[in-house]
Amino acid sequence: QSLKALSSWVAEGYVRELHLSDLAGKVTSECVFNFLKEIHWKGNYPYSNGGRSRCALWLRLEHNGIQKVDELLNRAQAQGISLCVLDRVDLTKVRPGSTNVKAGTKEVPAINLVLFRLQDRTGSKRRTQTEIGGVPATGDSRKLWEAENEAYPVEESEYRGKGEAQKGNSAPGD
């Protein structure tokens, strides 16, 4: 659902990096394929990074349990979707906002799929955290937040930020 909801907005070219790892929902190969297809169809990637350099969308979708990754990649490439899968070793040379070319060509890919082959769900090692009002709801994260809050109390005006403090809560004409 999240990929479907974001696809049109991303395809318009508003995004430079998108991290959608560990979504904790069901992310299917078909959903990812449709997401990539819409990005390709709109033609806004690679994007211009000032001057003459062109850069690929930096897209992270690892640890989502996506099945048959190689079949998905082959299908996307057969449809002409310009992409490059970046593995750990590639991350020493390619970073977000940098220009990289596809192997054996001078073409900059439209999409860099970062660590895409890592589709294991790490379950107990990673946990989803629900926040209520910006406060971690449970577990060690909440204890840490509470300890930091006691050690370093923050005035409400500081918490809201200068913009909120300047606006105030008064009605017009007060």
Secondary structure, 3 states (H helix, E strand, C coil): CHHHHHHHHHHHHHCCEEECCCCCCCCCHHHHHHHHHHHHHHCCCCEECCCCCEECEEEECCCCCCCCHHHHHHHHHHCCCCEEEECHHHHHCCCCCCCCCCCCCCCCCCEEEECCCCCCCCHHHCCCCCEECCEECCHHHHHHHHHHHHHCCCCHHHHHCHHHHHHCCCCCCC
